[in-house]
Amino acid sequence: MAAKYFTLAEANELIPVVDQILRALQLLKRKFEVKHLELKKLKEFSYTTESGLDSDHFFTLEAELEFLQIEAKNHIQSFQMKGIELKDIDIGLVDFPAVLEDQEVLLCWRQGEAKIEYYHTRYDGFAGRKPISE
């Protein structure tokens, strides 16, 4: 499969959709962390008491965690299918492969930025972001 390259305009046009997907992923991640902690505490409690494990609640939590994972994978796959590289869910960092001045680069966008204004090479990463000169 040939690599997908974005123009700056194409990448900027996708920002509202990317932001929406990132927000959904961030919410799923928070829900997952809460459920995972609840499951961990339930396991610890059941091992330290004579009451044993509440199997219904245990399996419900496991099923909820599995469902959250499936939802997150679907969102991540939607990025991959579009050719967008998800770098960090927490800070909302994504890259769009592009070609600038005959060089393969990544157009870099971080959640909260109004539009894409930076790029970097694959090897420089976020720390090596440079402003796009128009």
Residue frames as a rotation matrix with the C-alpha (Angstrom) as fourth column:
MET 1
0.584 0.812 0.000 0.00
0.812 -0.584 0.000 0.00
0.000 0.000 -1.000 0.00
ALA 2
-0.159 -0.630 0.760 1.37
0.584 -0.681 -0.442 3.40
0.796 0.374 0.476 -0.98
ALA 3
-0.638 -0.147 -0.756 2.05
0.738 -0.396 -0.546 5.93
-0.219 -0.906 0.361 1.75
LYS 4
0.461 0.823 0.332 -0.63
0.835 -0.529 0.151 8.56
0.300 0.207 -0.931 2.23
TYR 5
-0.738 -0.649 -0.185 0.61
0.675 -0.714 -0.186 12.13
-0.011 -0.262 0.965 2.18
PHE 6
0.391 0.869 -0.303 -1.48
0.873 -0.455 -0.175 15.10
-0.290 -0.196 -0.937 3.25
THR 7
-0.216 -0.335 0.917 -1.34
0.451 -0.867 -0.211 18.64
0.866 0.368 0.338 2.02
LEU 8
-0.982 -0.137 -0.132 -1.44
0.182 -0.479 -0.859 21.25
0.055 -0.867 0.495 4.76
ALA 9
-0.535 0.844 0.036 -4.98
-0.813 -0.526 0.250 22.17
0.230 0.105 0.968 3.69
GLU 10
0.064 0.552 -0.832 -6.15
-0.223 0.820 0.527 18.53
0.973 0.152 0.175 3.79
ALA 11
-0.517 -0.341 -0.785 -4.66
0.627 0.473 -0.619 17.99
0.583 -0.812 -0.031 7.24
ASN 12
-0.988 0.148 0.049 -6.14
-0.147 -0.779 -0.609 21.21
-0.052 -0.609 0.792 8.62
GLU 13
-0.300 0.931 -0.208 -9.55
-0.743 -0.092 0.663 20.26
0.598 0.353 0.719 7.23
LEU 14
0.051 0.273 -0.961 -9.43
0.193 0.941 0.277 17.06
0.980 -0.200 -0.005 9.32
ILE 15
-0.833 -0.507 0.219 -8.62
-0.087 -0.271 -0.959 18.82
0.546 -0.818 0.182 12.61
PRO 16
-0.232 0.786 0.573 -12.26
-0.958 -0.286 0.005 19.04
0.168 -0.548 0.820 13.85
VAL 17
0.679 0.460 -0.572 -12.75
-0.424 0.882 0.206 15.29
0.599 0.102 0.794 13.26
VAL 18
-0.144 -0.840 -0.523 -9.37
0.257 0.478 -0.840 14.45
0.956 -0.255 0.147 14.79
ASP 19
-0.748 -0.107 0.655 -10.19
-0.507 -0.544 -0.668 16.57
0.428 -0.832 0.353 17.84
GLN 20
0.262 0.939 0.221 -13.54
-0.934 0.190 0.303 14.81
0.243 -0.286 0.927 18.26
ILE 21
0.610 -0.096 -0.787 -11.92
-0.012 0.991 -0.130 11.36
0.792 0.088 0.604 18.06
LEU 22
-0.506 -0.861 -0.050 -9.19
0.115 -0.010 -0.993 12.40
0.855 -0.508 0.104 20.50
ARG 23
-0.450 0.416 0.790 -11.78
-0.851 -0.467 -0.239 13.62
0.269 -0.780 0.564 23.00
ALA 24
0.668 0.710 -0.221 -13.60
-0.639 0.700 0.319 10.30
0.381 -0.072 0.922 22.73
LEU 25
0.273 -0.666 -0.694 -10.32
0.254 0.746 -0.616 8.40
0.928 -0.008 0.373 23.25
GLN 26
-0.692 -0.540 0.479 -9.43
-0.257 -0.436 -0.862 10.54
0.674 -0.720 0.163 26.26
LEU 27
0.026 0.800 0.600 -12.83
-0.987 -0.075 0.143 9.86
0.159 -0.596 0.787 27.82
LEU 28
0.764 0.226 -0.604 -12.51
-0.253 0.967 0.041 6.13
0.593 0.121 0.796 27.15
LYS 29
-0.186 -0.930 -0.318 -9.06
0.181 0.286 -0.941 6.12
0.966 -0.233 0.115 28.72
ARG 30
-0.630 0.005 0.777 -10.34
-0.681 -0.484 -0.549 7.84
0.373 -0.875 0.308 31.88
LYS 31
0.470 0.867 0.165 -13.26
-0.867 0.418 0.272 5.40
0.167 -0.271 0.948 32.12
PHE 32
0.537 -0.346 -0.769 -10.89
0.009 0.914 -0.405 2.48
0.843 0.211 0.494 31.61
GLU 33
-0.548 -0.823 0.151 -8.56
-0.104 -0.112 -0.988 3.69
0.830 -0.557 -0.024 34.36
VAL 34
-0.303 0.533 0.790 -11.48
-0.945 -0.273 -0.179 4.02
0.120 -0.801 0.586 36.82
LYS 35
0.742 0.636 -0.212 -12.87
-0.624 0.771 0.130 0.56
0.246 0.035 0.969 35.99
HIS 36
0.245 -0.744 -0.621 -9.42
0.057 0.651 -0.757 -1.02
0.968 0.149 0.202 36.09
LEU 37
-0.696 -0.475 0.538 -8.75
-0.447 -0.299 -0.843 0.46
0.561 -0.828 -0.004 39.54
GLU 38
0.119 0.839 0.531 -12.17
-0.993 0.101 0.063 -0.74
-0.001 -0.534 0.845 40.73
LEU 39
0.774 0.131 -0.619 -11.39
-0.282 0.947 -0.152 -4.25
0.567 0.292 0.770 39.47
LYS 40
-0.230 -0.950 -0.213 -7.97
-0.007 0.221 -0.975 -4.21
0.973 -0.222 -0.057 41.12
LYS 41
-0.594 0.063 0.802 -9.48
-0.767 -0.344 -0.541 -3.15
0.242 -0.937 0.253 44.45
LEU 42
0.527 0.848 0.058 -12.18
-0.842 0.512 0.168 -5.82
0.113 -0.137 0.984 44.16
LYS 43
0.507 -0.425 -0.750 -9.53
0.007 0.872 -0.490 -8.48
0.862 0.243 0.445 43.59
GLU 44
-0.583 -0.784 0.214 -7.40
-0.170 -0.140 -0.975 -7.23
0.795 -0.605 -0.052 46.50
PHE 45
-0.259 0.582 0.771 -10.42
-0.962 -0.230 -0.149 -7.10
0.091 -0.780 0.619 48.81
SER 46
0.721 0.620 -0.311 -11.52
-0.610 0.780 0.141 -10.60
0.330 0.088 0.940 47.89
TYR 47
0.229 -0.723 -0.652 -8.05
0.167 0.689 -0.705 -12.00
0.959 0.052 0.279 48.61
THR 48
-0.755 -0.565 0.334 -7.79
-0.179 -0.312 -0.933 -10.29
0.631 -0.764 0.135 52.00
THR 49
-0.304 0.720 0.624 -11.20
-0.935 -0.100 -0.339 -11.31
-0.182 -0.687 0.704 53.30
GLU 50
-0.777 0.102 0.621 -13.05
-0.010 0.985 -0.174 -14.55
-0.629 -0.142 -0.764 53.75
SER 51
0.094 0.963 -0.253 -15.96
-0.362 -0.203 -0.910 -13.33
-0.927 0.178 0.330 51.64
GLY 52
-0.222 -0.223 0.949 -14.41
0.706 0.635 0.314 -14.42
-0.673 0.740 0.016 48.35
LEU 53
-0.958 -0.225 -0.177 -14.77
0.023 -0.678 0.735 -12.76
-0.286 0.700 0.655 44.99
ASP 54
0.064 0.982 -0.175 -18.13
-0.144 -0.165 -0.976 -11.36
-0.987 0.088 0.131 43.88
SER 55
-0.560 -0.430 0.708 -18.02
0.516 0.488 0.704 -13.17
-0.649 0.759 -0.052 40.54
ASP 56
0.392 0.760 0.518 -20.95
0.906 -0.223 -0.359 -11.28
-0.157 0.611 -0.776 38.97
HIS 57
0.886 -0.091 -0.456 -19.42
-0.046 -0.993 0.111 -7.90
-0.462 -0.077 -0.883 39.68
PHE 58
-0.094 -0.990 0.105 -15.98
-0.098 0.114 0.989 -9.19
-0.991 0.083 -0.108 38.69
PHE 59
-0.405 -0.034 0.914 -17.19
0.790 0.489 0.369 -10.44
-0.459 0.872 -0.171 35.29
THR 60
0.721 0.680 0.134 -19.24
0.672 -0.640 -0.371 -7.29
-0.167 0.358 -0.919 34.71
LEU 61
0.613 -0.572 -0.545 -16.16
-0.281 -0.803 0.526 -5.14
-0.738 -0.169 -0.653 35.26
GLU 62
-0.418 -0.796 0.439 -14.06
0.153 0.414 0.897 -7.34
-0.895 0.442 -0.052 32.99
ALA 63
-0.004 0.512 0.859 -16.70
0.970 0.210 -0.121 -7.13
-0.242 0.833 -0.497 30.26
GLU 64
0.904 0.336 -0.264 -16.90
0.300 -0.939 -0.168 -3.34
-0.304 0.073 -0.950 30.62
LEU 65
0.174 -0.931 -0.322 -13.11
-0.305 -0.362 0.881 -3.07
-0.936 -0.055 -0.347 30.36
GLU 66
-0.483 -0.325 0.813 -13.10
0.562 0.597 0.573 -5.26
-0.671 0.734 -0.106 27.26
PHE 67
0.455 0.739 0.498 -15.82
0.880 -0.288 -0.377 -3.13
-0.135 0.610 -0.781 25.66
LEU 68
0.805 -0.224 -0.550 -13.87
-0.104 -0.965 0.241 0.06
-0.584 -0.136 -0.800 26.40
GLN 69
-0.268 -0.952 0.145 -10.80
-0.063 0.167 0.984 -1.49
-0.961 0.255 -0.105 24.78
ILE 70
-0.229 0.266 0.937 -12.78
0.898 0.430 0.097 -2.40
-0.377 0.863 -0.337 21.66
GLU 71
0.823 0.567 -0.026 -14.16
0.529 -0.783 -0.327 1.14
-0.206 0.255 -0.945 21.42
ALA 72
0.470 -0.730 -0.495 -10.67
-0.322 -0.665 0.674 2.62
-0.822 -0.157 -0.548 21.77
LYS 73
-0.452 -0.646 0.615 -9.24
0.315 0.529 0.788 0.27
-0.834 0.550 -0.035 19.14
ASN 74
0.250 0.632 0.733 -11.99
0.944 0.009 -0.330 1.32
-0.216 0.775 -0.595 16.72
HIS 75
0.936 0.064 -0.347 -11.08
0.048 -0.997 -0.053 4.98
-0.350 0.033 -0.936 17.17
ILE 76
0.059 -0.994 -0.096 -7.38
-0.318 -0.110 0.942 4.26
-0.946 -0.025 -0.323 16.77
GLN 77
-0.349 -0.129 0.928 -8.09
0.685 0.640 0.347 2.25
-0.639 0.757 -0.135 13.62
SER 78
0.728 0.640 0.247 -10.04
0.646 -0.519 -0.559 5.18
-0.229 0.567 -0.791 12.20
PHE 79
0.576 -0.645 -0.503 -6.86
-0.467 -0.764 0.445 7.27
-0.671 -0.022 -0.741 12.49
GLN 80
-0.368 -0.793 0.486 -4.81
-0.058 0.541 0.839 4.53
-0.928 0.280 -0.245 10.86
MET 81
0.055 0.476 0.878 -7.29
0.861 0.423 -0.283 4.12
-0.506 0.771 -0.387 8.00
LYS 82
0.954 0.288 -0.083 -7.08
0.227 -0.874 -0.430 7.85
-0.196 0.391 -0.899 7.30
GLY 83
0.378 -0.896 0.233 -3.26
0.620 0.058 -0.782 7.73
0.688 0.440 0.577 7.37
ILE 84
0.474 -0.141 0.869 -3.03
-0.534 -0.831 0.156 9.83
0.700 -0.538 -0.470 10.55
GLU 85
-0.202 -0.646 -0.736 -0.42
0.377 0.642 -0.668 8.85
0.904 -0.412 0.113 13.15
LEU 86
0.834 0.488 0.257 -1.61
-0.104 -0.318 0.942 9.00
0.541 -0.813 -0.215 16.75
LYS 87
-0.158 -0.987 -0.011 1.34
-0.019 0.014 -1.000 9.90
0.987 -0.158 -0.021 18.98
ASP 88
-0.959 -0.156 -0.237 -0.15
0.235 0.037 -0.971 10.68
0.160 -0.987 0.001 22.42
ILE 89
-0.113 0.993 -0.030 -3.75
0.725 0.103 0.681 10.37
0.680 0.055 -0.732 23.58
ASP 90
0.089 0.176 -0.980 -3.31
0.958 -0.286 0.035 12.37
-0.274 -0.942 -0.194 26.80
ILE 91
-0.417 -0.300 -0.858 -1.96
0.186 -0.952 0.243 15.54
-0.890 -0.058 0.453 25.23
GLY 92
0.642 0.759 0.108 -3.80
0.223 -0.050 -0.974 14.98
-0.734 0.649 -0.201 21.96
LEU 93
-0.080 -0.797 -0.599 -0.80
-0.633 -0.424 0.648 14.73
-0.770 0.431 -0.470 19.65
VAL 94
0.607 0.276 0.745 -1.09
0.378 0.725 -0.576 13.53
-0.699 0.632 0.336 16.05
ASP 95
-0.449 -0.760 -0.469 1.07
-0.268 -0.386 0.883 13.64
-0.852 0.522 -0.030 12.94
PHE 96
0.786 0.616 0.051 0.07
-0.065 0.165 -0.984 13.81
-0.614 0.771 0.170 9.28
PRO 97
-0.134 -0.858 0.496 2.64
0.638 0.308 0.706 12.45
-0.758 0.411 0.506 6.81
ALA 98
0.886 0.369 -0.280 3.43
0.066 -0.699 -0.712 15.06
-0.459 0.612 -0.644 4.18
VAL 99
0.068 -0.868 0.492 6.03
0.996 0.083 0.009 16.22
-0.049 0.489 0.871 1.70
LEU 100
0.903 0.092 -0.420 7.49
0.120 -0.992 0.040 19.71
-0.413 -0.086 -0.907 2.13
GLU 101
0.485 -0.737 -0.471 10.17
-0.849 -0.527 -0.050 20.96
-0.211 0.424 -0.881 -0.23
ASP 102
0.358 -0.239 -0.903 10.73
-0.564 0.715 -0.413 17.42
0.744 0.657 0.121 -1.58
GLN 103
-0.797 -0.602 0.050 11.32
-0.379 0.434 -0.817 16.06
0.471 -0.670 -0.574 1.93
GLU 104
0.044 0.787 -0.615 9.11
0.356 0.563 0.746 13.57
0.933 -0.252 -0.256 3.78
VAL 105
-0.866 -0.234 0.441 7.96
-0.281 -0.502 -0.818 15.20
0.413 -0.832 0.369 7.02
LEU 106
-0.360 0.790 -0.496 5.20
0.892 0.447 0.065 14.94
0.273 -0.419 -0.866 9.58
LEU 107
-0.327 0.400 0.856 2.77
-0.209 -0.914 0.347 17.82
0.921 -0.065 0.383 9.96
CYS 108
-0.717 -0.110 -0.688 2.41
0.586 0.439 -0.681 18.03
0.378 -0.892 -0.250 13.72
TRP 109
-0.137 0.732 0.667 -0.76
-0.346 -0.666 0.661 19.06
0.928 -0.140 0.345 15.55
ARG 110
-0.888 -0.094 -0.451 -1.43
0.391 0.361 -0.847 19.17
0.242 -0.928 -0.284 19.27
GLN 111
0.054 0.991 -0.121 -4.91
0.895 0.005 0.446 19.43
0.443 -0.132 -0.887 20.74
GLY 112
0.363 0.149 -0.920 -5.73
0.662 -0.736 0.142 23.04
-0.656 -0.661 -0.366 21.54
GLU 113
-0.720 -0.601 -0.346 -3.88
0.122 -0.601 0.790 24.47
-0.683 0.526 0.506 18.54
ALA 114
0.136 0.849 -0.510 -6.22
-0.443 -0.409 -0.798 26.19
-0.886 0.334 0.321 16.08
LYS 115
0.935 0.093 -0.342 -4.46
-0.353 0.337 -0.873 24.76
0.034 0.937 0.348 13.03
ILE 116
0.628 -0.765 0.144 -1.31
0.730 0.643 0.233 22.96
-0.271 -0.041 0.962 11.99
GLU 117
0.938 -0.346 -0.027 1.61
-0.342 -0.911 -0.231 25.35
0.055 0.226 -0.972 12.14
TYR 118
0.105 -0.937 0.333 4.53
-0.867 0.078 0.492 22.97
-0.487 -0.340 -0.804 12.74
TYR 119
0.853 0.030 -0.521 6.27
-0.309 0.833 -0.458 20.01
0.420 0.552 0.720 11.18
HIS 120
0.192 -0.864 0.466 9.18
-0.804 0.134 0.579 17.73
-0.563 -0.486 -0.669 12.04
THR 121
-0.262 -0.327 -0.908 11.05
-0.765 0.644 -0.011 14.85
0.588 0.692 -0.419 10.49
ARG 122
0.641 0.511 -0.573 10.28
-0.144 0.813 0.564 11.34
0.754 -0.279 0.595 11.59
TYR 123
0.056 -0.745 -0.664 13.52
0.719 0.492 -0.491 11.30
0.693 -0.450 0.564 13.57
ASP 124
-0.716 -0.348 0.605 13.23
-0.051 -0.838 -0.543 14.71
0.697 -0.420 0.582 15.26
GLY 125
-0.336 0.689 -0.642 9.87
0.895 0.446 0.011 14.07
0.294 -0.571 -0.767 16.87
PHE 126
0.658 0.753 0.010 7.81
0.695 -0.612 0.377 16.62
0.290 -0.241 -0.926 18.79
ALA 127
0.439 -0.558 -0.704 10.89
0.504 -0.495 0.708 18.21
-0.743 -0.666 0.064 20.37
GLY 128
-0.634 -0.763 0.124 12.19
0.488 -0.270 0.830 19.05
-0.600 0.587 0.544 16.90
ARG 129
0.368 0.862 0.349 9.07
0.865 -0.179 -0.469 20.85
-0.342 0.474 -0.811 15.69
LYS 130
-0.818 -0.556 -0.149 9.72
0.431 -0.763 0.483 23.68
-0.382 0.331 0.863 13.27
PRO 131
-0.031 0.833 -0.552 7.27
-0.146 -0.551 -0.822 26.34
-0.989 0.055 0.139 12.09
ILE 132
0.035 0.145 0.989 5.83
0.923 0.374 -0.087 25.85
-0.382 0.916 -0.121 8.63
SER 133
-0.576 -0.231 -0.784 6.84
-0.033 -0.952 0.304 28.79
-0.817 0.201 0.541 6.46
GLU 134
0.265 0.787 0.558 4.08
0.676 0.261 -0.689 29.66
-0.688 0.559 -0.463 4.04
